[in-house]
């Protein structure tokens, strides 16, 4: 028996745009975790690109979360456009440049704590470029690339955790969410 998607969607409570971005990022991160697990549990490397794409898109969505979190009245893309808030694009460095400095500082501090290496806002931006700057786009079209390509999963995990934990904390602070 398939679920009634319309009934499920209509039963959900209305969420803010920043909550939608946060929740989507969390769902993509969970899908990535399941793909990473499948690589080893099923001995199937075909899950590599989906694992990387889902994780990298989760990071992208979290960066966009930080762009809009300071605009709680913006509930639609049209609202963001009217305010001149640009969330367009995939490159992490360009998204990072649009985030308020207080959020950048908090993310860098979180990364410092997680990684054990002192990191400021500028260094964290360099790390975003180092991990690929647009890994979602790169790995989405990996079948078009020649040769073997590497992915620094431990570093990417630290970046994902730092941005995710900071986003979760900011979301709770702004909206009073418990989860």
PASEBA-1860 file (N, C-alpha, C; in nm, 3 decimals):
! residues 179
1> XXXXXXXX> 0.085/-0.117/0.000/0.000/0.000/0.000/0.090/0.124/0.000 ~ 0.070/0.214/-0.094/0.152/0.335/-0.100/0.088/0.444/-0.014 ~ 0.172/0.527/0.046/0.117/0.632/0.132/0.047/0.740/0.050 ~ -0.047/0.803/0.111/-0.116/0.915/0.048/-0.032/1.040/0.072 ~ 0.048/1.076/-0.026/0.141/1.188/-0.012/0.066/1.318/0.013 ~ -0.044/1.340/-0.058/-0.120/1.463/-0.039/-0.171/1.475/0.104 ~ -0.219/1.363/0.160/-0.269/1.366/0.298/-0.154/1.394/0.395 ~ -0.039/1.333/0.369/0.077/1.356/0.455/0.118/1.503/0.450
9> XXXXXXXX> 0.130/1.557/0.330/0.174/1.696/0.316/0.076/1.794/0.379 ~ -0.053/1.767/0.364/-0.153/1.858/0.421/-0.157/1.851/0.574 ~ -0.105/1.743/0.631/-0.107/1.729/0.776/0.013/1.797/0.844 ~ 0.112/1.837/0.764/0.232/1.898/0.820/0.205/2.043/0.862 ~ 0.267/2.083/0.970/0.254/2.222/1.015/0.339/2.312/0.926 ~ 0.292/2.433/0.900/0.365/2.527/0.816/0.497/2.562/0.884 ~ 0.603/2.565/0.803/0.736/2.593/0.855/0.793/2.718/0.788 ~ 0.885/2.781/0.858/0.954/2.896/0.800/1.045/2.849/0.688
17> XXXXXXXX> 1.082/2.941/0.601/1.170/2.908/0.490/1.305/2.857/0.541 ~ 1.356/2.918/0.649/1.485/2.870/0.700/1.471/2.730/0.758 ~ 1.356/2.698/0.818/1.334/2.561/0.868/1.326/2.461/0.754 ~ 1.263/2.502/0.644/1.255/2.414/0.528/1.395/2.383/0.476 ~ 1.478/2.486/0.462/1.616/2.463/0.416/1.692/2.374/0.512 ~ 1.680/2.401/0.641/1.749/2.319/0.741/1.703/2.174/0.733 ~ 1.573/2.153/0.727/1.520/2.016/0.724/1.558/1.943/0.596 ~ 1.557/2.013/0.482/1.601/1.951/0.357/1.749/1.912/0.365
25> XXXXXXXX> 1.830/2.003/0.420/1.973/1.973/0.435/1.992/1.850/0.522 ~ 1.916/1.843/0.630/1.925/1.727/0.719/1.885/1.599/0.647 ~ 1.780/1.606/0.566/1.735/1.487/0.491/1.841/1.443/0.389 ~ 1.902/1.540/0.320/2.008/1.505/0.224/2.129/1.446/0.297 ~ 2.161/1.499/0.413/2.272/1.444/0.491/2.243/1.300/0.533 ~ 2.119/1.274/0.573/2.081/1.137/0.610/2.086/1.044/0.489 ~ 2.041/1.092/0.373/2.050/1.011/0.251/2.195/0.982/0.217 ~ 2.281/1.080/0.238/2.424/1.059/0.215/2.479/0.952/0.308
33> XXXXXXXX> 2.443/0.960/0.436/2.489/0.859/0.532/2.447/0.719/0.489 ~ 2.325/0.706/0.442/2.276/0.575/0.397/2.353/0.527/0.273 ~ 2.386/0.620/0.184/2.465/0.582/0.066/2.607/0.543/0.104 ~ 2.669/0.619/0.196/2.803/0.582/0.242/2.801/0.441/0.302 ~ 2.699/0.413/0.381/2.688/0.279/0.442/2.672/0.171/0.336 ~ 2.594/0.200/0.233/2.569/0.101/0.128/2.696/0.067/0.050 ~ 2.788/0.163/0.040/2.913/0.137/-0.030/2.981/0.015/0.031 ~ 2.982/0.009/0.163/3.052/-0.099/0.232/2.962/-0.218/0.262
41> XXXXXXXX> 2.839/-0.195/0.302/2.752/-0.308/0.337/2.714/-0.389/0.214 ~ 2.703/-0.322/0.100/2.667/-0.391/-0.025/2.785/-0.409/-0.118 ~ 2.902/-0.357/-0.073/3.023/-0.364/-0.155/2.997/-0.308/-0.294 ~ 2.935/-0.190/-0.297/2.889/-0.130/-0.423/2.936/0.014/-0.433 ~ 3.042/0.037/-0.506/3.100/0.171/-0.522/3.011/0.265/-0.603 ~ 2.907/0.213/-0.666/2.816/0.301/-0.741/2.742/0.398/-0.649 ~ 2.745/0.373/-0.520/2.682/0.465/-0.425/2.771/0.586/-0.393 ~ 2.896/0.585/-0.442/2.989/0.693/-0.411/2.938/0.829/-0.460
49> XXXXXXXX> 2.904/0.841/-0.586/2.857/0.971/-0.637/2.730/1.017/-0.565 ~ 2.629/0.932/-0.545/2.512/0.979/-0.469/2.547/1.019/-0.326 ~ 2.638/0.948/-0.263/2.678/0.983/-0.126/2.740/1.122/-0.123 ~ 2.830/1.148/-0.217/2.897/1.278/-0.223/2.798/1.387/-0.264 ~ 2.715/1.360/-0.364/2.618/1.461/-0.409/2.522/1.500/-0.297 ~ 2.470/1.401/-0.227/2.376/1.432/-0.119/2.444/1.510/-0.006 ~ 2.565/1.470/0.031/2.635/1.541/0.137/2.670/1.683/0.092 ~ 2.718/1.697/-0.030/2.758/1.829/-0.077/2.636/1.920/-0.096
57> XXXXXXXX> 2.523/1.863/-0.136/2.403/1.945/-0.149/2.351/1.986/-0.011 ~ 2.367/1.899/0.087/2.329/1.935/0.225/2.410/2.056/0.271 ~ 2.540/2.057/0.243/2.624/2.171/0.280/2.577/2.296/0.207 ~ 2.549/2.283/0.079/2.500/2.397/0.001/2.372/2.455/0.061 ~ 2.278/2.369/0.096/2.153/2.415/0.156/2.177/2.482/0.290 ~ 2.270/2.430/0.369/2.300/2.492/0.498/2.364/2.630/0.479 ~ 2.449/2.645/0.380/2.505/2.777/0.352/2.394/2.874/0.313 ~ 2.299/2.826/0.235/2.184/2.910/0.196/2.096/2.941/0.318
65> XXXXXXXX> 2.086/2.845/0.410/2.015/2.867/0.536/2.074/2.990/0.607 ~ 2.206/2.998/0.613/2.270/3.109/0.682/2.252/3.242/0.607 ~ 2.233/3.237/0.478/2.206/3.359/0.403/2.070/3.416/0.441 ~ 1.973/3.329/0.463/1.836/3.378/0.486/1.794/3.383/0.633 ~ 1.869/3.324/0.724/1.825/3.315/0.864/1.802/3.453/0.927 ~ 1.872/3.553/0.881/1.856/3.686/0.936/1.738/3.762/0.875 ~ 1.659/3.695/0.795/1.543/3.756/0.729/1.420/3.670/0.755 ~ 1.375/3.663/0.882/1.267/3.571/0.918/1.132/3.601/0.851
73> XXXXXXXX> 1.114/3.724/0.804/0.987/3.757/0.738/0.982/3.706/0.594 ~ 1.095/3.671/0.539/1.100/3.617/0.402/1.059/3.471/0.406 ~ 0.946/3.442/0.347/0.893/3.306/0.349/0.888/3.240/0.212 ~ 0.922/3.315/0.108/0.920/3.261/-0.028/1.040/3.315/-0.105 ~ 1.067/3.258/-0.219/1.173/3.307/-0.307/1.141/3.451/-0.349 ~ 1.014/3.479/-0.374/0.974/3.615/-0.412/1.005/3.714/-0.299 ~ 0.983/3.673/-0.175/1.016/3.759/-0.061/1.167/3.787/-0.058 ~ 1.247/3.683/-0.080/1.392/3.701/-0.082/1.433/3.795/-0.194
81> XXXXXXXX> 1.374/3.775/-0.312/1.405/3.861/-0.426/1.372/4.007/-0.395 ~ 1.256/4.030/-0.331/1.215/4.167/-0.297/1.312/4.233/-0.200 ~ 1.375/4.152/-0.115/1.472/4.204/-0.019/1.614/4.212/-0.078 ~ 1.630/4.163/-0.199/1.762/4.161/-0.262/1.852/4.052/-0.207 ~ 1.792/3.947/-0.152/1.868/3.835/-0.096/1.889/3.731/-0.205 ~ 2.015/3.706/-0.236/2.051/3.615/-0.344/2.097/3.481/-0.288 ~ 2.021/3.376/-0.314/2.062/3.241/-0.272/2.102/3.157/-0.394 ~ 2.110/3.218/-0.509/2.138/3.144/-0.631/2.283/3.098/-0.635
89> XXXXXXXX> 2.303/2.979/-0.691/2.436/2.931/-0.719/2.478/2.811/-0.635 ~ 2.584/2.748/-0.682/2.638/2.630/-0.615/2.773/2.652/-0.548 ~ 2.859/2.741/-0.600/2.993/2.752/-0.539/2.986/2.792/-0.391 ~ 3.045/2.709/-0.308/3.045/2.734/-0.165/3.105/2.871/-0.132 ~ 3.215/2.906/-0.197/3.283/3.031/-0.165/3.193/3.151/-0.191 ~ 3.116/3.148/-0.298/3.026/3.260/-0.329/2.909/3.265/-0.232 ~ 2.859/3.150/-0.191/2.754/3.147/-0.090/2.810/3.197/0.043 ~ 2.929/3.151/0.079/2.995/3.192/0.203/3.008/3.344/0.209
97> XXXXXXXX> 3.043/3.405/0.097/3.063/3.549/0.093/2.935/3.627/0.123 ~ 2.819/3.564/0.109/2.690/3.631/0.134/2.639/3.611/0.276 ~ 2.710/3.535/0.356/2.667/3.505/0.494/2.717/3.616/0.587 ~ 2.634/3.653/0.684/2.672/3.754/0.782/2.796/3.710/0.859 ~ 2.882/3.806/0.892/3.010/3.775/0.955/2.993/3.704/1.090 ~ 2.888/3.734/1.164/2.869/3.664/1.292/2.848/3.515/1.271 ~ 2.775/3.479/1.168/2.753/3.337/1.138/2.883/3.272/1.090 ~ 2.958/3.344/1.008/3.087/3.291/0.960/3.179/3.262/1.079
105> XXXXXXXX> 3.182/3.356/1.172/3.266/3.340/1.291/3.224/3.216/1.369 ~ 3.094/3.198/1.389/3.044/3.083/1.463/3.074/2.952/1.393 ~ 3.061/2.950/1.262/3.092/2.829/1.185/3.241/2.797/1.196 ~ 3.325/2.897/1.179/3.470/2.876/1.189/3.508/2.826/1.328 ~ 3.446/2.880/1.431/3.473/2.834/1.568/3.429/2.689/1.586 ~ 3.315/2.655/1.529/3.267/2.517/1.537/3.365/2.423/1.467 ~ 3.412/2.465/1.350/3.509/2.383/1.276/3.638/2.368/1.357 ~ 3.682/2.476/1.421/3.802/2.470/1.505/3.786/2.367/1.614
113> XXXXXXXX> 3.670/2.367/1.676/3.643/2.273/1.785/3.639/2.129/1.735 ~ 3.575/2.107/1.623/3.560/1.972/1.567/3.693/1.919/1.513 ~ 3.767/2.005/1.444/3.889/1.959/1.375/4.014/1.966/1.462 ~ 4.009/2.047/1.567/4.128/2.065/1.649/4.230/2.157/1.586 ~ 4.193/2.226/1.476/4.284/2.321/1.413/4.220/2.459/1.414 ~ 4.294/2.557/1.464/4.243/2.693/1.475/4.207/2.745/1.336 ~ 4.081/2.789/1.322/4.031/2.832/1.192/3.951/2.960/1.209 ~ 3.980/3.057/1.123/3.900/3.179/1.122/3.811/3.178/0.996
121> XXXXXXXX> 3.738/3.285/0.975/3.644/3.291/0.864/3.714/3.277/0.728 ~ 3.826/3.344/0.712/3.899/3.338/0.585/3.955/3.198/0.559 ~ 4.008/3.136/0.663/4.063/3.000/0.649/3.950/2.901/0.618 ~ 3.834/2.919/0.681/3.724/2.828/0.652/3.679/2.842/0.507 ~ 3.679/2.964/0.456/3.645/2.985/0.314/3.744/2.909/0.226 ~ 3.872/2.914/0.261/3.974/2.840/0.186/3.947/2.689/0.190 ~ 3.901/2.641/0.305/3.869/2.498/0.319/3.752/2.462/0.229 ~ 3.653/2.551/0.220/3.539/2.526/0.130/3.586/2.512/-0.015
129> XXXXXXXX> 3.680/2.596/-0.055/3.735/2.587/-0.190/3.817/2.459/-0.203 ~ 3.894/2.426/-0.101/3.979/2.307/-0.102/3.898/2.179/-0.121 ~ 3.778/2.172/-0.061/3.698/2.049/-0.074/3.624/2.043/-0.207 ~ 3.643/2.146/-0.289/3.588/2.139/-0.423/3.505/2.257/-0.467 ~ 3.465/2.341/-0.377/3.385/2.461/-0.400/3.247/2.432/-0.461 ~ 3.238/2.343/-0.558/3.108/2.304/-0.613/3.102/2.152/-0.628 ~ 3.122/2.077/-0.521/3.125/1.932/-0.536/2.992/1.873/-0.582 ~ 2.881/1.939/-0.552/2.752/1.887/-0.598/2.749/1.883/-0.751
137> XXXXXXXX> 2.794/1.989/-0.815/2.795/1.995/-0.961/2.898/1.898/-1.017 ~ 3.018/1.897/-0.959/3.125/1.811/-1.008/3.084/1.664/-1.004 ~ 3.034/1.618/-0.889/3.002/1.476/-0.873/2.870/1.439/-0.940 ~ 2.784/1.537/-0.961/2.659/1.509/-1.032/2.689/1.465/-1.175 ~ 2.795/1.518/-1.231/2.833/1.484/-1.368/2.964/1.405/-1.374 ~ 2.989/1.324/-1.273/3.115/1.251/-1.266/3.131/1.155/-1.383 ~ 3.022/1.106/-1.436/3.030/1.013/-1.550/3.086/1.080/-1.675 ~ 3.090/1.213/-1.678/3.147/1.285/-1.791/3.298/1.308/-1.776
145> XXXXXXXX> 3.350/1.280/-1.658/3.491/1.308/-1.629/3.578/1.188/-1.667 ~ 3.701/1.217/-1.704/3.798/1.113/-1.732/3.884/1.090/-1.609 ~ 3.930/0.969/-1.593/4.024/0.938/-1.485/3.957/0.914/-1.351 ~ 4.042/0.905/-1.252/3.997/0.881/-1.115/4.000/1.012/-1.039 ~ 3.901/1.033/-0.954/3.892/1.157/-0.877/3.879/1.122/-0.729 ~ 3.944/1.203/-0.647/3.942/1.175/-0.504/3.846/1.269/-0.432 ~ 3.815/1.231/-0.310/3.724/1.307/-0.226/3.773/1.292/-0.083 ~ 3.800/1.402/-0.016/3.851/1.399/0.120/3.734/1.390/0.217
153> XXXXXXXX> 3.685/1.268/0.237/3.567/1.248/0.321/3.588/1.294/0.465 ~ 3.701/1.264/0.530/3.717/1.312/0.667/3.707/1.465/0.680 ~ 3.769/1.537/0.588/3.762/1.682/0.592/3.619/1.728/0.561 ~ 3.558/1.667/0.461/3.422/1.704/0.425/3.326/1.678/0.540 ~ 3.346/1.569/0.613/3.262/1.539/0.729/3.276/1.648/0.835 ~ 3.398/1.695/0.858/3.419/1.800/0.957/3.352/1.931/0.914 ~ 3.361/1.963/0.786/3.295/2.082/0.733/3.144/2.068/0.749 ~ 3.090/1.954/0.710/2.946/1.930/0.722/2.900/1.940/0.866
161> XXXXXXXX> 2.974/1.879/0.957/2.938/1.883/1.099/2.944/2.025/1.154 ~ 3.047/2.099/1.119/3.062/2.236/1.170/2.947/2.324/1.124 ~ 2.915/2.317/0.996/2.806/2.400/0.944/2.672/2.351/0.999 ~ 2.653/2.221/1.004/2.527/2.164/1.052/2.501/2.194/1.198 ~ 2.602/2.179/1.282/2.585/2.205/1.426/2.560/2.353/1.451 ~ 2.629/2.438/1.377/2.608/2.581/1.392/2.469/2.620/1.345 ~ 2.424/2.561/1.235/2.289/2.589/1.184/2.183/2.543/1.284 ~ 2.203/2.425/1.340/2.108/2.374/1.439/2.099/2.467/1.559
169> XXXXXXXX> 2.212/2.513/1.606/2.216/2.605/1.720/2.148/2.737/1.686 ~ 2.175/2.790/1.569/2.115/2.917/1.527/1.965/2.902/1.507 ~ 1.924/2.793/1.451/1.781/2.767/1.431/1.708/2.763/1.565 ~ 1.767/2.695/1.662/1.707/2.689/1.795/1.702/2.828/1.859 ~ 1.810/2.903/1.844/1.816/3.036/1.902/1.709/3.128/1.843 ~ 1.695/3.126/1.712/1.603/3.217/1.643/1.457/3.177/1.660 ~ 1.429/3.048/1.654/1.289/3.007/1.648/1.240/2.929/1.770 ~ 1.330/2.896/1.859/1.288/2.821/1.977/1.263/2.674/1.950
177> XXX> 1.310/2.621/1.833/1.294/2.478/1.804/1.368/2.394/1.906 ~ 1.308/2.284/1.942/1.370/2.192/2.036/1.446/2.081/1.965 ~ 1.415/2.059/1.835/1.481/1.950/1.764/1.546/1.998/1.637
END
